[in-house]
């Protein structure tokens, strides 16, 4: 019968122990095997090699010339495997992969993630900005920032901030029509992203029932941060989350003409798999980001749902 040229990993492990210890009995004790089982595994390798690897003497075994050439290479191979596993384990423990919506990533993470890194220098943060839904069971993501109602099967959800929206534009653009004095004045200007569902909601709340947005060019710039940039450049009026643009308002680059803010019930949530809720790096990030929002806005830790029909439970639950 033709023998396989590939050795079972367990047989090589047995050979390495026997060669290192110079004894089948001691190898068996180290590996939790009987001496008979050790002998069987050694014979499997010898059959594959076609040469004896040990000289068997009463109460002693010594390596043959072939065994002496093979042993250091097997030892080196197992050392490399151990290093690879240790490296993978260290990466898994110290690298935190965050999936975030593009807007939250650019308008909040980019400005604040440095404080987390200072507090946790041993955790390497990797940020993937995308508005696509992530499958946490397949994509290796540790935590995510999602926009929605907070109810996703299998995920723990913490509300970070209520998302409100309102029209914003540059003061220079407002001046071109003598100022924006009432909501309908906005329709004298170019509307950025007129098909955005936020626009009809806001106009309706402002008492404008017929803004005729469908007749305008269907321009979408692919993200709120891009639309904000266009508004700052005087290219039109954008409907934005004003909490993200306080600095631009303070610097006079953006202008919020009306106090009216609306919400469609979709807020920003921190999410992570329920099964991984006690992983150290996830708990560290959770505690940090909830603390940031609680400190700044007085919200955060109190708003939490479990993966079962939005059922509430305490923040420090470990069940």
Secondary structure as UniProt FT lines:
FT   HELIX           9..21
FT   HELIX           24..31
FT   HELIX           35..49
FT   STRAND          54..57
FT   TURN            58..59
FT   STRAND          60..63
FT   HELIX           65..94
FT   STRAND          95..100
FT   HELIX           102..104
FT   HELIX           105..109
FT   HELIX           110..119
FT   TURN            121..122
FT   STRAND          124..129
FT   TURN            136..138
FT   STRAND          143..148
FT   TURN            153..154
FT   STRAND          155..161
FT   STRAND          165..169
FT   HELIX           171..175
FT   TURN            176..178
FT   HELIX           183..188
FT   TURN            192..195
FT   HELIX           197..205
FT   TURN            206..207
FT   HELIX           213..215
FT   HELIX           224..232
FT   TURN            233..234
FT   STRAND          237..240
FT   HELIX           242..244
FT   HELIX           246..250
FT   TURN            251..252
FT   STRAND          267..273
FT   HELIX           274..276
FT   TURN            277..278
FT   HELIX           280..297
FT   TURN            301..302
FT   STRAND          304..305
FT   TURN            307..310
FT   TURN            315..316
//
